[in-house]
Amino acid sequence: MSRYTRARRHLLRKYERAVDRIDEEDRAIFFGHRVEELSYRDLAERHGVSVAEVEQAMIRSLQVIAQSVDGKKRRWWQFWRR
């Protein structure tokens, strides 16, 4: 038997679909930061963009995920870590 409940599997599928909706370039930056744990500066160098553009890509990615998973449209400042 799976260690995940039906509700957890459903939520995981929602996140997977949300990530699939992210633009290809933004998704590469998102995974680079969240999975590979690269800094914004490293990502900017890797993708040939500015750090500000990496920040914007992360914000767009998080907005897509939030909208897809919980249906709420958030403002950009609601994604900054404290």
Residue, then its C-alpha position, 0 to 999 in steps of 0.5 A: m500500500s502506498r504511503y501517501t493518502r489519496a488527498r496527498r497524491h491528488l495535491l502532488r498531481k496538482y503541483e506536477r500539473a502546475v509546474d508543467r504550466i510554467d514557461e520553459e525558461d522560467r521552469a529551468i530557472f525555478f528548478g535551478h533554484r529550488v532543486e539544484e539550489l543555485s543562487y540567483r547570480d549563478l542562474a543569471e550567468r547560466h541563462g545569460v540574463s540579469v539577476a532581476e530577470v531571474e527574480q521575475a522568472m521566480i515570481r512568475s513561476l510561483q504565481v503559476i503554481a499558487q494559482s493552479v494549486d489553490g486558485k488564489k492570485r497573489r501579488w509579487w511581494q507575497f512570494w518573498r521570503r522573510 
